[in-house]
Amino acid sequence: FLSPFPDYFGPLLSLSFCLPLTLAFVNVVLIALLPTSDRYINTLFSSYWGPNHPSMKSNLKNDESAPVSPSLRSSTTSTNTETPTSARTGTNTSTSISDMAAPSPAFDPPITFSTVIDTDHHTINRFAGRLKRAKTSADRALLLAEVLWRLVRHDVSEDIVMRPAFVVHLGEEGERMAEHDRTDHDRAKSELLALFEAGPDAPDFMQVVDRLFAELLEHMRTESGEQIPALERMLDPLESQRLGREYMKTQVLTPDLVLEDGRGQRRRVWRDVEDYARTDLARFRDIYEWATKELYPMTTTGHGRGKL
């Protein structure tokens, strides 16, 4: 009998039944062969978005093998007797703001002046806490040197960036805030230098440290909680970001900074931490101008001409 369907209809009908089964079989094979563990998926997404992406936080928080940023790794693998490398060997371990955070996804909000200042406060307080917990004389000496130079740099950075912004954007009130901030830092630096000279075995060493950093903590709370927010209210987002970037550039001012002198020879600017800490603000501004010309040749700061 003659079929009403073409001859090729039979094979097509068979293929229409076989194709879904074939695809299902291929899927099963792929699922069996491809690495689909949670850790593998986390690694793929982390490499693209970065571990700070919101979708990664819940996955990475309980994964002990998740990548840790250098600054977090040092703090999580060390105890309260951790000794800063810069004080131990004379090498620079100053942590730039970019080093203190994990890689940021492209859509993260830009860094603001407030976040930069708060990060610097946090770093100083972290080393101050280690100083207060130090058990040996050697550790106290090393950590005191670390806290001293970081606090001095914080003062210098604020003098170059924050205090002028106070004056420009907040007028007379900003001038009073800038002068009060400078006075607080001068007093703290003088007390730290006196403690540095007395040595870590001085009878009242820890009492002075406790009192001094209680005062500094209150100073930082006022600065971060009142003064900086008042300044931020006067800034548009781009200006806040610009001030944040300028502040970050001042972080090159470390005790082991090396620059070219007038003869083209590279040498250390400061002999040691004490030499660094005893440098006045005007000299710091000159050195920063010189460093900016060498390290950021496409920009100028307008703070005057520096010389080594």
N, C-alpha and C positions, 0 to 999 in steps of 0.2 A: 504494500500500500504506500501511497505517496504522502510523505510528511509535509504539512503546510509550512514547516520551518526550514530555513536554509541548512545546509550540511554543517556549517561551522557553529551552529547554535549550541549543539551538544557540548563541544569543548569549552565554549564560553560559560555555559551554565555550570560546568564542573569547576572552572577556574573561580567563578564567583563564590562558590562554597569553600574552596581551598584557600583563597587569598587571606580571609580573616584569620583562619587557623594558622597560616604561615606567619602573619604579622604578630600574632599572639606568641608564637614560639620564639620569634626573634626578640621580642621584648623580654621574655623570660630569660633568654640567654644573656642579653645585655645587662639585665639587673643582676644576674649571678656573677658576671665578670667584672663589671665596673665597681671601683671602690666608692661605696655610697654611705660610709659611716658618717655619723654626725661630725666627727673631728675633721674628716676630709672636706665635707661641705663647709664647715667653719673656716678651714684654711683657705678655700677658694674665695669665699666672700670677704674674709679678712684681708687677703692680698689685694682685693679690688677697692673695698671701702675703707679699710683701716679698722683696727680693733675698737675704735671709739664710736663707730657707727651704732645708732640705737638698736638695730637688728642684731648686732653682735654682742651687746653687753650681756644679755641673758645667757648666751651660749658660752661666752668666754669666762664668766665670773667663777664658774666651778671647774674650769679646765686648767689644771696645774701646768700643763705643757703649753698654754697659750703664751705667745710672745710678750715679753715685758720690756718696756722702754728702759734705756740705760739708767736713768735716774731712779726709776722705781725698782729696778733689779738691785741696785746698790743698797737701797734702803730696806728691801725685803730680805736680802741674804746676809745682812750684817746685823750685829747686835749694838747695844748702846755704847759699846767701846770702840765703834768704828773710828778710824783715824783718817782725816782728810789727807789726800795725797799731796796737795799743794804744800801743806805745812810740814809733811814728812820728808819730801824730796825736793821741794822748791819748784816743782813743776806746776803748771796751771791746771786746776780742776774746776775752775769756775764754770758753773753750769749755765749755759745760755738758755733763754726762755724756750727756744725751740727744742733743746735737749731734754727739758723737763717734762715734755708731753709726748704721748705716743703719736705716730703719724696721723695727721688730721685729714679727714675727707674734704674734697674740694668744696662742698657746700657748707662747711662750718662757718659760723659768723666770724667776721674779721676780729682780730685782736684789738681791744680798746685800751685806752690809757689806764683805766681802772684795773683791768685784768693783769696788766703788766706790773703795776705797783703791787697788787695783792700777791702776785707770784714771788716777787722779790722779798716782800715781808715774810711769806711762808718759808722761803729758803733760809733767811736769817734766823727765824724762830726755830727751825729744825736743827740748825747747828747749835743754837743756844741751848736747846733741850739736851743735846748730846753732851755739851759742856757741863751742864748741871748734873748729869748722870755719870760723868767720867769717874773712874775708880782710882786711877793712878796719877801720880804727879806728871809723868810724861804725857799722858793723854790730855790732862788739863792744859798743859802748856801748848800742845799742838792745836787743840780746839779753840783755845783763847785766841791764838794767832789767826785762825780761820775766821772766827766771829769778828775780830777786830777789822780785818781788811774788808770783809763783806759789808760791815756796817759803814765803814769809811766810803766805800764805793757807792753805797746807797745814798749817802749824804751828797756825794759829788754828782751823782745822776740826777737827784732832785734839784740840786742847785743849777744844773745845766738846763733842765727841761721843765720841772714842775713849778719851781718858784717863779721863774719869769712868766709862766702861763697864769699863775695866780694873779700876778700884778696886772697883766694885760686884760684878763677877762673878768676879774673881780674887783678891780680898782683899789680903793683904800683898804677895804676889808682884806683883799688879797695880799696887800703889802704887809698888813699885820700878821696874817697867817704865815707868809713866807719868813718873816723875821722870827716869829715864834718857833717855827720848824727849824730854822738855822740854829737858834739858841739851844733848843733841846739836843740837837745832834752834837753841837760843840761840847756841851756838858757831858754827854755820854762818851764821846771820844776821849775827853780828858780823863775821865774815870777809868776807862778801859786801858789807856796808856799807863796810868799810874799802877793799875793792877798788873799790867804786862811787866813793868819794871820791878814790882815787888816780887813777882814770881808765883808759881802755882802752889808753893808751900807756905805762903803767907797765912798767919793765923786766921784772918778774917776773909780769906779768899772767897769761900762759898757764900758767906753772908753778903759780901759786896756784889757778887754775881747775881744772887737771888733778888736783891733790892734793885739793882740796875736794870735787870730784864723785866721786872715787874713794871718799872717806870716806862721802859721802852714799849712793852706790850700795850700799856694804856695810851701811849703816844700813837702807836700804829692803829689802835682802834679808833681814835679820834680822827686820824688822817683818812683811814679807809671808810669810816662810817659817816663822817660829816664833811670834811674838807674836800676830798676828791669828788663825792657826789655833787657838792655845790659847784665845783668846776665843771663836771660833766654836763650839768644842766645848761651851762653857757656854751657848750661846744656842739657843733654839728658832728655827725658820725665820721666824716672824713677828717676833721681836725683831731678828733679823739684818736683815730687810727694813726694819724701822722705823729702825734705826741708819743703814742705807744712805740712806734718804730724808732723815733729819736731816742727814747729811753733805752730801748734794746741795743742801739748802737753804742751807748756809753758803757755797756758791759765788757767792752774790750779793755777797760782800765783795770787790769789785774796787776798784782805785785811783780809778776814775771813778764810783763809786756816788753817786747823787743822791737825797737824801731831803728831806722837809719839815722845816724848823726850827720852833722854838717859835712863830714868828709866821706860820706857814702858807706860808712861801716855800720854794721848792725850790732847793737849792744843793748843790754838791759837798761831800762829807764831807772829802776830802783834797785838798790842793793839787796833789800830784804823787806819783810813786812813792816818793821818799825820805821824804816826810811819812807816807805809808802804812806804809812799812817800819819807821819809828821809833815807831810806835804800840805801846803795851804791850798785853799780852793782856787786862788788865782793861778797858781802853778798848774794845778790839775786842768784847768780850762785851757791853758796853753798847750799842755801835752795832748789833751783830747783833740784840739785843733790840728796838731801835727799828725796824730794817729789817723784822724779822719781823712786828711789829705793823702796819706799813704794807703790806707785800707779801703777808702771809698773815694777814689779819685774823681768820680763824676759828680760828687756833691760837695758843698761847702757849708760850714756851720755859722760863719760870721761871728765867731767869738774872739777874733784876734789872731795874730800870727804866733805860732808856737815854735819853740826851739828846744832842742835837746842840749 
